[in-house]
Structures are given as C-alpha cells and as structure tokens.
Amino acid sequence: MPTIHALLDDTQKQCQTLVEEMKTFKSARIINQRATDGLEATCKALQETTRAIQPFTEARVRRLFILVASAALLNSILFIAMLLVVIFSK
C-alpha cells in the first residue's frame, strides 16, 4: 500500500502533466484562432478587391464595345461611300 507522500507525489506529477497539456491545448487554440482571423481578413480583402476591380472591368468592356462599334460604323460608312464612288464613276 502506497504512503500518502507517494500518492501526493504521483498526484503532483499528474497535475503538472495536465497543466502542460492544457498549456499546449491553449496555445494550439490561440494559433488556430489567429489563423482563422487571418483567413477571414484575407477573405474580406479579396472580396473588397474583387468589388473594386469589377467596375473597372465593366467600364473597360463598355469602352471597348463603344470603340469597336464606332469603328465598325465608320468602316461601313466608308465602304458605302467607296461603293457609291465606284458605281457612279462608271
């Protein structure tokens, strides 16, 4: 039968082991929380960047469409003018 001192020593060792495991768990939880916070911040930043880029992209596409449409219209007008010149010059 173990003495009270042996039981107290064993209990103290188990308590120290438990405290170390709790510290490890706590630090892992803190690291996990920091990683989660970092990922959320990154996600928000990417969403804001996407929102900021989208209007520029839409404006560029609209501007490109206007440019292509006006060039096509100008080419059509010049083609008709050249066609009329060729037809009436004969």
Number of C-alpha atoms within 10 A of each C-alpha: 4 6 7 9 9 11 11 11 11 12 12 12 12 12 12 12 12 12 12 12 12 12 12 12 12 12 12 12 12 12 12 12 12 12 12 12 12 12 12 12 12 12 12 12 12 12 12 11 11 11 11 11 11 11 11 11 11 11 11 12 12 12 12 12 12 12 12 12 12 12 12 12 12 12 12 12 12 12 12 12 12 12 12 11 11 10 9 8 7 5
